[in-house]
C-alpha cells in the first residue's frame, strides 16, 4: 500500500516490475489518497498488505501495536550501514525506535520553498520578503491539517525554539509559541482564505497554472514532479526555506516516507528483500527517480542526471533537508497532530489570544503521552 500521487505510486510500480524480472517475485500495489494515507490505521494496513509505505511519526504507534517487522535482521549489517550513510538529513534514523529499524527511507522531504522562476528573479531569502509578496497577492501557504501544524513547527525551529519531541516536556514555551502563532496569523491574513483547505498538492497545482498570479509558497512540502519540464503548464523551482532566525534554513519539519514490512506477512523474507533493494542508492538514483519518485537516498540527491531533470530540486533544497527537525514519534502522537492542527486553525479563524492557543497546544501534547511514559519517550533510538 502506498499513496495515490504519481510520486508515491509510479516508482513503486516501476521498481516492482524490475524486481519481478530480477527475482520472479511479483508485487502489486494499491494506493490511498494523501489524507487517507496520513490518517488510516497502520495496523489495518499491515493485516492486509505485505509491504506498506509509512510516515516516520507512526513508529511509536506501530511499535506498540507490533504490526510491523523490524528490518534490522541479522546478516545484513553491511547493507544497512550503506543505507544509513546515504541518509538525507535525519531520514534514516527517523524510522528507528526503541533500538530497532522499522522502515527504510524511500522518499525524503521537508518543508522547503516553491517559487516561479519565470516570474521572480530570485526567491525570497527572508520571511519579511515573503510578507511583501503576500501583500501583493502572490503567495499561497498550505494550511489544511496537518500542514498548519507543520508551519508552526518549522517557524519555531527556524527561530531557534524547536518544539519538544518528548511528551513529558512542554511542547514550546509560551513566549516563543506566541511569537510563532502571531507570525502565522499575520501571513494567514494576507493569503487567500482558501489556503485553510489547501494541502501542498493543491497549492502546487495553483502555482503551476499558466496564468497563475501565485509565484511563491514559502513553506511547503516539495514535490519534485512540479520541477519537471512539461509536468504542468508552468515549471516550479524549489529552494531552501526563507529564514526568520539567525542560523540559516534549519528547523523545517521533516516529511518523506519509508518502506516497511508487515509483521503479519506470510512472505516476510521476500518483502524484506525488496525493501532493502528499493531503498538502495543505485535503485533510488536510477529506476526510482526515473519513474517520477522523489528519492530518499543521498546518492540520488547528489546525482547530476537526477538534478538536471528537476532543475536542481535536490541540490537547491539539500541544506533545508540537512537541518530538518524530526517530529515526535511516541504512541499517541498521531492523534495530537490532528488535534493541534485543529486548535491552531480555530485560534487563527476565531481571533483567540496567542497565549491561550499555545497553552492548549502544550496541554494537548502532555495528554498525548502513552499511559506509562518514561524519560526516554519521544527520543527514539
C-alpha beads as a LAMMPS data file, in Angstrom:
LAMMPS data file: protein, C-alpha beads

381 atoms
380 bonds

1 atom types
1 bond types

-500.0 500.0 xlo xhi
-500.0 500.0 ylo yhi
-500.0 500.0 zlo zhi

Masses

1 110.0

Atoms # bond

1 1 1 0.000 0.000 0.000
2 1 1 1.268 3.466 -0.913
3 1 1 -0.252 6.913 -1.533
4 1 1 -2.062 7.954 -4.685
5 1 1 0.174 10.649 -6.142
6 1 1 2.431 9.832 -9.115
7 1 1 5.396 10.470 -6.789
8 1 1 4.154 7.808 -4.361
9 1 1 2.729 5.216 -6.745
10 1 1 4.540 5.251 -10.088
11 1 1 8.065 4.478 -8.810
12 1 1 6.818 1.565 -6.721
13 1 1 5.108 0.020 -9.745
14 1 1 8.140 0.586 -11.966
15 1 1 10.603 -0.812 -9.445
16 1 1 8.364 -3.792 -8.693
17 1 1 8.312 -4.640 -12.402
18 1 1 12.114 -4.667 -12.436
19 1 1 12.136 -6.714 -9.243
20 1 1 9.900 -9.339 -10.831
21 1 1 12.240 -9.546 -13.822
22 1 1 15.176 -9.884 -11.435
23 1 1 13.715 -12.357 -8.918
24 1 1 10.439 -13.706 -10.294
25 1 1 8.561 -12.244 -7.304
26 1 1 5.514 -10.181 -8.274
27 1 1 4.376 -7.214 -6.150
28 1 1 1.028 -5.495 -6.728
29 1 1 0.482 -2.007 -5.284
30 1 1 -2.715 -0.368 -4.057
31 1 1 -2.947 3.331 -3.200
32 1 1 -4.839 5.709 -0.931
33 1 1 -5.484 9.450 -1.082
34 1 1 -2.930 11.654 0.648
35 1 1 -5.317 12.399 3.538
36 1 1 -6.195 8.728 3.879
37 1 1 -2.533 7.778 3.729
38 1 1 -1.726 10.143 6.602
39 1 1 -4.588 9.057 8.867
40 1 1 -5.534 5.414 8.156
41 1 1 -4.535 2.995 10.948
42 1 1 -1.268 1.250 10.108
43 1 1 -2.343 -1.936 11.883
44 1 1 -5.259 -2.393 9.496
45 1 1 -2.950 -1.929 6.537
46 1 1 -0.451 -4.382 7.997
47 1 1 -3.141 -7.059 8.222
48 1 1 -3.990 -6.587 4.544
49 1 1 -0.596 -5.937 2.891
50 1 1 2.938 -7.335 2.987
51 1 1 4.615 -4.011 2.197
52 1 1 3.437 -0.634 3.484
53 1 1 4.722 2.875 2.897
54 1 1 4.599 4.821 6.189
55 1 1 5.379 8.228 7.755
56 1 1 8.040 8.283 10.483
57 1 1 5.697 9.721 13.179
58 1 1 3.862 6.382 13.108
59 1 1 6.791 4.391 14.533
60 1 1 5.794 4.690 18.184
61 1 1 2.267 3.560 17.415
62 1 1 3.304 0.646 15.202
63 1 1 5.866 -0.490 17.785
64 1 1 3.177 -0.551 20.478
65 1 1 0.808 -2.415 18.156
66 1 1 3.532 -4.825 16.988
67 1 1 2.196 -4.645 13.455
68 1 1 5.475 -4.181 11.552
69 1 1 8.509 -6.433 11.309
70 1 1 11.858 -4.816 12.230
71 1 1 14.202 -4.572 9.253
72 1 1 17.466 -4.788 11.189
73 1 1 17.724 -8.526 10.551
74 1 1 20.931 -10.423 11.268
75 1 1 23.450 -10.813 8.460
76 1 1 22.588 -7.605 6.583
77 1 1 24.603 -5.143 8.636
78 1 1 26.716 -4.000 5.689
79 1 1 23.625 -3.202 3.620
80 1 1 22.077 -1.271 6.486
81 1 1 25.254 0.693 7.032
82 1 1 25.145 1.740 3.380
83 1 1 21.521 2.837 3.748
84 1 1 22.313 4.763 6.924
85 1 1 25.294 6.518 5.324
86 1 1 23.011 7.569 2.455
87 1 1 20.509 9.258 4.753
88 1 1 19.318 12.684 3.611
89 1 1 19.326 14.595 6.862
90 1 1 17.621 12.540 9.565
91 1 1 15.524 10.458 7.159
92 1 1 17.080 7.090 8.042
93 1 1 17.184 7.459 11.851
94 1 1 13.651 8.857 11.862
95 1 1 12.409 5.285 11.346
96 1 1 14.413 3.913 14.297
97 1 1 12.578 3.423 17.565
98 1 1 13.366 1.530 20.776
99 1 1 16.562 0.146 19.313
100 1 1 15.077 -1.273 16.091
101 1 1 14.793 -0.084 12.483
102 1 1 11.140 -0.186 11.348
103 1 1 11.392 1.213 7.818
104 1 1 13.895 2.428 5.239
105 1 1 13.523 5.872 3.660
106 1 1 12.472 5.748 0.026
107 1 1 11.283 9.359 -0.186
108 1 1 12.943 12.335 1.505
109 1 1 11.116 15.603 2.054
110 1 1 10.659 18.511 4.414
111 1 1 9.008 21.869 4.135
112 1 1 11.000 23.843 1.551
113 1 1 10.173 26.862 -0.622
114 1 1 8.492 26.698 -4.048
115 1 1 8.708 29.618 -6.476
116 1 1 8.123 30.539 -10.102
117 1 1 11.458 31.171 -11.868
118 1 1 9.623 32.695 -14.853
119 1 1 8.123 35.401 -12.614
120 1 1 10.803 36.051 -9.977
121 1 1 14.497 36.823 -10.446
122 1 1 15.242 35.067 -7.152
123 1 1 13.182 33.521 -4.360
124 1 1 12.704 35.367 -1.060
125 1 1 15.613 34.747 1.280
126 1 1 13.954 36.146 4.398
127 1 1 10.450 35.932 5.856
128 1 1 9.992 39.708 5.568
129 1 1 10.335 39.387 1.781
130 1 1 7.657 36.683 1.777
131 1 1 5.284 39.034 3.569
132 1 1 5.951 41.716 0.938
133 1 1 4.919 39.277 -1.813
134 1 1 1.907 38.142 0.227
135 1 1 0.673 41.733 0.447
136 1 1 0.701 41.751 -3.360
137 1 1 -1.472 38.624 -3.511
138 1 1 1.351 36.483 -4.896
139 1 1 1.721 33.902 -2.104
140 1 1 -0.114 30.739 -1.061
141 1 1 0.573 28.650 2.048
142 1 1 -0.896 25.169 2.626
143 1 1 -2.735 25.313 5.962
144 1 1 -5.008 22.277 5.776
145 1 1 -4.306 19.898 8.681
146 1 1 -1.698 18.661 9.367
147 1 1 0.217 21.264 7.334
148 1 1 -0.833 24.141 9.555
149 1 1 0.975 22.397 12.419
150 1 1 3.991 21.746 10.179
151 1 1 4.208 25.503 9.524
152 1 1 4.135 26.094 13.293
153 1 1 6.912 23.533 13.784
154 1 1 9.094 24.949 11.011
155 1 1 8.821 28.566 12.097
156 1 1 9.543 27.588 15.704
157 1 1 12.581 25.555 14.659
158 1 1 13.951 28.287 12.431
159 1 1 13.582 30.838 15.204
160 1 1 15.712 28.599 17.418
161 1 1 12.825 27.306 19.532
162 1 1 12.372 23.785 18.183
163 1 1 9.322 22.075 19.648
164 1 1 9.809 19.266 22.145
165 1 1 9.598 15.665 20.996
166 1 1 9.160 14.201 24.489
167 1 1 5.561 14.493 25.778
168 1 1 6.813 14.729 29.358
169 1 1 8.083 18.212 28.419
170 1 1 6.249 21.354 27.314
171 1 1 5.866 21.466 23.558
172 1 1 7.144 25.058 23.460
173 1 1 7.347 27.928 25.948
174 1 1 4.556 30.480 25.902
175 1 1 6.560 33.443 24.622
176 1 1 8.165 31.604 21.707
177 1 1 4.942 29.818 20.832
178 1 1 3.011 33.069 20.873
179 1 1 5.547 34.665 18.548
180 1 1 5.162 31.789 16.084
181 1 1 1.371 31.872 16.272
182 1 1 1.258 35.630 15.616
183 1 1 3.544 35.164 12.601
184 1 1 1.146 32.556 11.281
185 1 1 -1.858 34.747 11.965
186 1 1 -0.204 37.594 10.058
187 1 1 0.510 35.642 6.893
188 1 1 -2.835 33.800 7.061
189 1 1 -4.477 37.217 6.924
190 1 1 -2.553 38.077 3.770
191 1 1 -3.086 34.907 1.718
192 1 1 -6.352 33.609 0.263
193 1 1 -8.776 32.097 2.815
194 1 1 -8.780 29.012 0.582
195 1 1 -5.329 28.202 1.995
196 1 1 -7.068 26.857 5.097
197 1 1 -8.338 23.978 2.931
198 1 1 -5.244 23.511 0.758
199 1 1 -2.529 20.859 1.001
200 1 1 0.833 21.053 -0.832
201 1 1 -0.556 19.396 -3.956
202 1 1 -3.399 21.914 -4.220
203 1 1 -1.001 24.832 -3.782
204 1 1 1.442 23.403 -6.324
205 1 1 -1.340 22.914 -8.840
206 1 1 -2.440 26.542 -8.464
207 1 1 1.098 27.855 -8.781
208 1 1 1.752 25.801 -11.907
209 1 1 -1.238 27.133 -13.850
210 1 1 -0.293 29.117 -16.952
211 1 1 -1.988 32.324 -15.811
212 1 1 -1.409 31.964 -12.062
213 1 1 -0.658 35.084 -10.022
214 1 1 0.927 32.921 -7.334
215 1 1 4.707 32.928 -7.503
216 1 1 5.802 31.772 -4.028
217 1 1 4.889 29.134 -1.438
218 1 1 7.393 29.788 1.360
219 1 1 6.778 26.653 3.458
220 1 1 5.558 23.648 1.515
221 1 1 6.495 20.003 1.237
222 1 1 8.431 19.898 -2.021
223 1 1 7.171 17.800 -4.906
224 1 1 9.928 17.250 -7.461
225 1 1 7.267 16.344 -10.040
226 1 1 6.409 20.040 -10.422
227 1 1 10.047 20.840 -11.177
228 1 1 9.991 18.602 -14.249
229 1 1 9.722 20.385 -17.573
230 1 1 6.296 19.728 -19.119
231 1 1 4.699 18.225 -15.992
232 1 1 2.377 21.231 -15.764
233 1 1 1.864 24.440 -17.763
234 1 1 4.492 26.251 -15.703
235 1 1 7.532 24.712 -14.027
236 1 1 8.096 25.347 -10.334
237 1 1 11.521 25.741 -8.799
238 1 1 12.379 24.771 -5.243
239 1 1 14.910 26.148 -2.810
240 1 1 15.687 26.475 0.884
241 1 1 13.132 27.957 3.251
242 1 1 13.173 31.732 3.816
243 1 1 14.717 32.380 7.186
244 1 1 13.371 34.210 10.196
245 1 1 16.150 33.242 12.594
246 1 1 19.918 33.615 12.520
247 1 1 21.022 30.036 11.834
248 1 1 20.144 29.588 8.176
249 1 1 17.489 27.240 6.743
250 1 1 17.187 24.972 9.793
251 1 1 14.219 23.577 11.694
252 1 1 11.966 22.529 8.820
253 1 1 9.542 19.745 9.758
254 1 1 10.847 16.509 8.233
255 1 1 8.470 14.551 5.997
256 1 1 9.051 11.853 3.409
257 1 1 8.118 8.195 3.570
258 1 1 9.669 4.838 4.347
259 1 1 9.004 1.286 3.228
260 1 1 8.001 -1.179 5.937
261 1 1 7.160 -4.878 6.141
262 1 1 4.055 -6.226 7.855
263 1 1 4.573 -8.355 10.941
264 1 1 1.619 -10.445 9.742
265 1 1 3.065 -11.126 6.288
266 1 1 3.403 -14.719 5.119
267 1 1 6.119 -13.557 2.712
268 1 1 8.175 -11.590 5.231
269 1 1 11.594 -12.587 3.889
270 1 1 10.705 -11.764 0.277
271 1 1 9.158 -8.458 1.319
272 1 1 12.259 -7.567 3.350
273 1 1 14.487 -8.345 0.361
274 1 1 12.514 -5.884 -1.765
275 1 1 12.660 -3.218 0.944
276 1 1 16.457 -3.397 1.100
277 1 1 16.721 -3.311 -2.695
278 1 1 14.325 -0.459 -3.450
279 1 1 15.891 1.753 -0.739
280 1 1 19.443 1.222 -2.045
281 1 1 21.421 4.016 -3.637
282 1 1 21.661 2.508 -7.120
283 1 1 17.920 1.879 -7.390
284 1 1 16.987 5.232 -5.856
285 1 1 19.102 7.262 -8.274
286 1 1 18.176 5.006 -11.180
287 1 1 14.812 3.356 -11.727
288 1 1 13.099 5.006 -8.755
289 1 1 13.945 8.585 -9.759
290 1 1 13.373 7.874 -13.462
291 1 1 9.812 6.760 -12.703
292 1 1 8.936 10.045 -11.009
293 1 1 9.901 9.214 -7.455
294 1 1 11.468 11.684 -5.036
295 1 1 14.306 9.540 -3.708
296 1 1 15.236 9.087 -0.081
297 1 1 18.908 8.210 -0.658
298 1 1 21.720 10.757 -0.886
299 1 1 23.144 9.014 -3.958
300 1 1 20.134 10.322 -5.890
301 1 1 20.181 13.771 -4.273
302 1 1 23.786 14.181 -5.405
303 1 1 23.336 12.664 -8.869
304 1 1 23.857 15.028 -11.828
305 1 1 21.237 13.389 -14.042
306 1 1 18.578 13.376 -11.320
307 1 1 19.224 17.048 -10.573
308 1 1 19.333 18.092 -14.225
309 1 1 15.878 16.630 -14.826
310 1 1 14.373 18.619 -11.936
311 1 1 16.084 21.996 -12.250
312 1 1 18.403 21.138 -9.331
313 1 1 15.480 20.437 -6.975
314 1 1 17.667 18.238 -4.789
315 1 1 20.825 20.331 -4.607
316 1 1 18.853 23.535 -4.070
317 1 1 16.889 22.166 -1.084
318 1 1 19.593 19.964 0.460
319 1 1 20.572 22.451 3.185
320 1 1 16.978 22.605 4.400
321 1 1 16.722 18.806 4.444
322 1 1 20.047 18.565 6.233
323 1 1 18.812 20.862 9.000
324 1 1 15.293 19.440 9.233
325 1 1 13.673 18.562 12.555
326 1 1 12.231 15.119 13.329
327 1 1 8.674 15.202 14.642
328 1 1 7.597 13.416 17.854
329 1 1 7.045 9.702 17.277
330 1 1 5.593 8.339 20.516
331 1 1 2.452 6.229 20.603
332 1 1 -0.290 8.848 20.859
333 1 1 1.386 11.471 18.680
334 1 1 -0.786 10.996 15.595
335 1 1 -3.965 11.981 17.480
336 1 1 -2.134 15.027 18.844
337 1 1 -1.096 16.054 15.328
338 1 1 -4.737 16.302 14.260
339 1 1 -5.952 17.943 17.463
340 1 1 -3.135 20.501 17.466
341 1 1 -3.745 21.341 13.808
342 1 1 -7.423 21.934 14.538
343 1 1 -6.586 24.122 17.544
344 1 1 -4.225 26.363 15.590
345 1 1 -6.809 26.775 12.840
346 1 1 -9.595 27.636 15.277
347 1 1 -7.308 30.095 17.001
348 1 1 -6.479 31.876 13.757
349 1 1 -10.028 31.980 12.408
350 1 1 -11.709 32.938 15.693
351 1 1 -9.254 35.563 16.906
352 1 1 -8.161 33.722 20.033
353 1 1 -5.274 35.093 22.080
354 1 1 -1.918 33.587 21.152
355 1 1 -1.050 32.630 24.727
356 1 1 -4.387 30.782 25.053
357 1 1 -3.762 28.787 21.878
358 1 1 -0.212 27.898 22.916
359 1 1 -1.376 26.807 26.377
360 1 1 -3.876 24.474 24.737
361 1 1 -1.182 23.034 22.463
362 1 1 1.041 22.383 25.462
363 1 1 -1.822 20.629 27.272
364 1 1 -2.715 18.528 24.244
365 1 1 0.908 17.448 23.870
366 1 1 1.156 16.403 27.513
367 1 1 -2.084 14.455 27.166
368 1 1 -0.721 12.607 24.126
369 1 1 1.834 10.748 26.246
370 1 1 1.448 6.972 26.496
371 1 1 -0.113 5.727 29.720
372 1 1 3.302 4.708 31.050
373 1 1 5.793 7.241 29.697
374 1 1 9.471 7.128 30.617
375 1 1 12.058 9.853 30.452
376 1 1 13.227 8.493 27.098
377 1 1 9.847 8.638 25.400
378 1 1 9.785 10.529 22.117
379 1 1 13.545 10.439 21.540
380 1 1 13.736 7.094 19.805
381 1 1 16.847 5.042 19.293

Bonds

1 1 1 2
2 1 2 3
3 1 3 4
4 1 4 5
5 1 5 6
6 1 6 7
7 1 7 8
8 1 8 9
9 1 9 10
10 1 10 11
11 1 11 12
12 1 12 13
13 1 13 14
14 1 14 15
15 1 15 16
16 1 16 17
17 1 17 18
18 1 18 19
19 1 19 20
20 1 20 21
21 1 21 22
22 1 22 23
23 1 23 24
24 1 24 25
25 1 25 26
26 1 26 27
27 1 27 28
28 1 28 29
29 1 29 30
30 1 30 31
31 1 31 32
32 1 32 33
33 1 33 34
34 1 34 35
35 1 35 36
36 1 36 37
37 1 37 38
38 1 38 39
39 1 39 40
40 1 40 41
41 1 41 42
42 1 42 43
43 1 43 44
44 1 44 45
45 1 45 46
46 1 46 47
47 1 47 48
48 1 48 49
49 1 49 50
50 1 50 51
51 1 51 52
52 1 52 53
53 1 53 54
54 1 54 55
55 1 55 56
56 1 56 57
57 1 57 58
58 1 58 59
59 1 59 60
60 1 60 61
61 1 61 62
62 1 62 63
63 1 63 64
64 1 64 65
65 1 65 66
66 1 66 67
67 1 67 68
68 1 68 69
69 1 69 70
70 1 70 71
71 1 71 72
72 1 72 73
73 1 73 74
74 1 74 75
75 1 75 76
76 1 76 77
77 1 77 78
78 1 78 79
79 1 79 80
80 1 80 81
81 1 81 82
82 1 82 83
83 1 83 84
84 1 84 85
85 1 85 86
86 1 86 87
87 1 87 88
88 1 88 89
89 1 89 90
90 1 90 91
91 1 91 92
92 1 92 93
93 1 93 94
94 1 94 95
95 1 95 96
96 1 96 97
97 1 97 98
98 1 98 99
99 1 99 100
100 1 100 101
101 1 101 102
102 1 102 103
103 1 103 104
104 1 104 105
105 1 105 106
106 1 106 107
107 1 107 108
108 1 108 109
109 1 109 110
110 1 110 111
111 1 111 112
112 1 112 113
113 1 113 114
114 1 114 115
115 1 115 116
116 1 116 117
117 1 117 118
118 1 118 119
119 1 119 120
120 1 120 121
121 1 121 122
122 1 122 123
123 1 123 124
124 1 124 125
125 1 125 126
126 1 126 127
127 1 127 128
128 1 128 129
129 1 129 130
130 1 130 131
131 1 131 132
132 1 132 133
133 1 133 134
134 1 134 135
135 1 135 136
136 1 136 137
137 1 137 138
138 1 138 139
139 1 139 140
140 1 140 141
141 1 141 142
142 1 142 143
143 1 143 144
144 1 144 145
145 1 145 146
146 1 146 147
147 1 147 148
148 1 148 149
149 1 149 150
150 1 150 151
151 1 151 152
152 1 152 153
153 1 153 154
154 1 154 155
155 1 155 156
156 1 156 157
157 1 157 158
158 1 158 159
159 1 159 160
160 1 160 161
161 1 161 162
162 1 162 163
163 1 163 164
164 1 164 165
165 1 165 166
166 1 166 167
167 1 167 168
168 1 168 169
169 1 169 170
170 1 170 171
171 1 171 172
172 1 172 173
173 1 173 174
174 1 174 175
175 1 175 176
176 1 176 177
177 1 177 178
178 1 178 179
179 1 179 180
180 1 180 181
181 1 181 182
182 1 182 183
183 1 183 184
184 1 184 185
185 1 185 186
186 1 186 187
187 1 187 188
188 1 188 189
189 1 189 190
190 1 190 191
191 1 191 192
192 1 192 193
193 1 193 194
194 1 194 195
195 1 195 196
196 1 196 197
197 1 197 198
198 1 198 199
199 1 199 200
200 1 200 201
201 1 201 202
202 1 202 203
203 1 203 204
204 1 204 205
205 1 205 206
206 1 206 207
207 1 207 208
208 1 208 209
209 1 209 210
210 1 210 211
211 1 211 212
212 1 212 213
213 1 213 214
214 1 214 215
215 1 215 216
216 1 216 217
217 1 217 218
218 1 218 219
219 1 219 220
220 1 220 221
221 1 221 222
222 1 222 223
223 1 223 224
224 1 224 225
225 1 225 226
226 1 226 227
227 1 227 228
228 1 228 229
229 1 229 230
230 1 230 231
231 1 231 232
232 1 232 233
233 1 233 234
234 1 234 235
235 1 235 236
236 1 236 237
237 1 237 238
238 1 238 239
239 1 239 240
240 1 240 241
241 1 241 242
242 1 242 243
243 1 243 244
244 1 244 245
245 1 245 246
246 1 246 247
247 1 247 248
248 1 248 249
249 1 249 250
250 1 250 251
251 1 251 252
252 1 252 253
253 1 253 254
254 1 254 255
255 1 255 256
256 1 256 257
257 1 257 258
258 1 258 259
259 1 259 260
260 1 260 261
261 1 261 262
262 1 262 263
263 1 263 264
264 1 264 265
265 1 265 266
266 1 266 267
267 1 267 268
268 1 268 269
269 1 269 270
270 1 270 271
271 1 271 272
272 1 272 273
273 1 273 274
274 1 274 275
275 1 275 276
276 1 276 277
277 1 277 278
278 1 278 279
279 1 279 280
280 1 280 281
281 1 281 282
282 1 282 283
283 1 283 284
284 1 284 285
285 1 285 286
286 1 286 287
287 1 287 288
288 1 288 289
289 1 289 290
290 1 290 291
291 1 291 292
292 1 292 293
293 1 293 294
294 1 294 295
295 1 295 296
296 1 296 297
297 1 297 298
298 1 298 299
299 1 299 300
300 1 300 301
301 1 301 302
302 1 302 303
303 1 303 304
304 1 304 305
305 1 305 306
306 1 306 307
307 1 307 308
308 1 308 309
309 1 309 310
310 1 310 311
311 1 311 312
312 1 312 313
313 1 313 314
314 1 314 315
315 1 315 316
316 1 316 317
317 1 317 318
318 1 318 319
319 1 319 320
320 1 320 321
321 1 321 322
322 1 322 323
323 1 323 324
324 1 324 325
325 1 325 326
326 1 326 327
327 1 327 328
328 1 328 329
329 1 329 330
330 1 330 331
331 1 331 332
332 1 332 333
333 1 333 334
334 1 334 335
335 1 335 336
336 1 336 337
337 1 337 338
338 1 338 339
339 1 339 340
340 1 340 341
341 1 341 342
342 1 342 343
343 1 343 344
344 1 344 345
345 1 345 346
346 1 346 347
347 1 347 348
348 1 348 349
349 1 349 350
350 1 350 351
351 1 351 352
352 1 352 353
353 1 353 354
354 1 354 355
355 1 355 356
356 1 356 357
357 1 357 358
358 1 358 359
359 1 359 360
360 1 360 361
361 1 361 362
362 1 362 363
363 1 363 364
364 1 364 365
365 1 365 366
366 1 366 367
367 1 367 368
368 1 368 369
369 1 369 370
370 1 370 371
371 1 371 372
372 1 372 373
373 1 373 374
374 1 374 375
375 1 375 376
376 1 376 377
377 1 377 378
378 1 378 379
379 1 379 380
380 1 380 381
